[in-house]
Amino acid sequence: MDRNDVVLGSSAVHPRIARQRTELVLSQPFFGALALRLNVREDPTAKTFWVDGETLGYNPTYMESLSDLEVRGVVAHEVLHVANGHCWRQGARDPDRWNDACDYAINPIVLSSGMVLPKGALVDPRYTGKSAEEIYGLLTQEAKQKQPQNQSPQHQQPQNQQPQPSPQDQQQPSGKQPSKPGGQNGTAPGQSPGDQPSHPGSFGEVRPYKGPDKPVKEAEWKVAVTQAAKAAAMRGKLPGELQAMAGEAVRPVVDWRSVLHRFAQQSSPSDYSFATPNRRYLHLGFYLPSLNTPAIGDAVFVRDSSGSVFDETQAQFDAEILAVFHSLKPARLIVMDCDTRVTQVQIFERGDSPDIKPVRGGGGTAFVDPFNRVAQDGMNPAFLVYLTDMVGRFPTVAPHYPVLWASTTPLARARKAPFGETMEVIC
């Protein structure tokens, strides 16, 4: 039986998808090899296409509205969602916004590979080269900034007068169109779901993988991405952008929270001492040292307040600051905010119940002032952790205490600090 005639459930792979999948194998082997890993299923309940890491679903009515080249581009687009791990990384994020962020991340790669996408594909130069998590943070900030404008009271409009469209409604960025009455995103009652995408500007949906073997499935795809990239490179058909994407997609992701706690614990002094003998062996007549962990100095955390670190990341980082404070019990917890200068300092003593205030600041970024403030105010840091996007002026002299840079920019693109350890913070 030919691969293109594999039966999935009660229906075979649609001839158009089978044909475009074969074209990808021949002309774009990276996409083609990975496309063959996905089961293909007709799904009339879907509005466009979707992928969940195992299955590629499609609405046949919507697909018939696309040209052959557009079908090929959409299949490649869905493949990149899985290859980039978008099906595993959504977490508690808003599904629609996460889908937009993922689309912004991969559409330029599909287009640069010489393929065609349906009209209205989400592309914005501001997001090119950024991860889906970074783009999601930017979209979230933009939504918060627009919220007061969108929530203006309607009762201020004169009676019998229609509200005037705002500039945002008249011209939506990147192919998006405003919602219309009558149904979700302008779909009139009784209109076929294939007549219009479920989300303006979107022609596919990335769904989280629901299987119990998620870690196994994710690992299998990382291996498949590596193999597909090597095979395409051997044939001379792996563009630079795809090569970079493949390398980033299979890079191991380390939980930054565990790195933070490990760093904090390693920075706290502990050693064996005879001053406090090990009671476990005293009854045997052995006078052995015990592990002594004296009270550590100040735990200093600095938050970049220039506006480059998003609220959601700040909130999760604040939660880990408190977790470190309660587990290590430092002499003091010191939380600074800094843009070009320190804008706020909060100090909590051991035994306090810290209530960390929101970040205060704005403007540019420089990393020098917090280190100066530590010296000027006679602080005694056991360690210092700096949350930032790594874009700013670094101190020229390394301090005597350990420093951990918590970078919100992926390490592959982040500026290298002149001293200390760096971890990547992905929230």
PyMOL commands that set and color helices and strands:
alter all, ss='L'
color gray80, all
select helices_A, chain A and resi 3-5+15-27+29-35+60-64+68-83+95-112+125-127+132-150+154-156+167-170+173-175+184-186+193-195+214-234+240-249+256-266+279-284+311-328+368-376
alter helices_A, ss='H'
color red, helices_A
select strands_A, chain A and resi 7-8+11-12+39-42+49-51+55-58+204-206+271-277+289-292+298-304+332-338+342-349+381-388+403-407+421-424
alter strands_A, ss='S'
color yellow, strands_A
deselect
rebuild
show_as cartoon
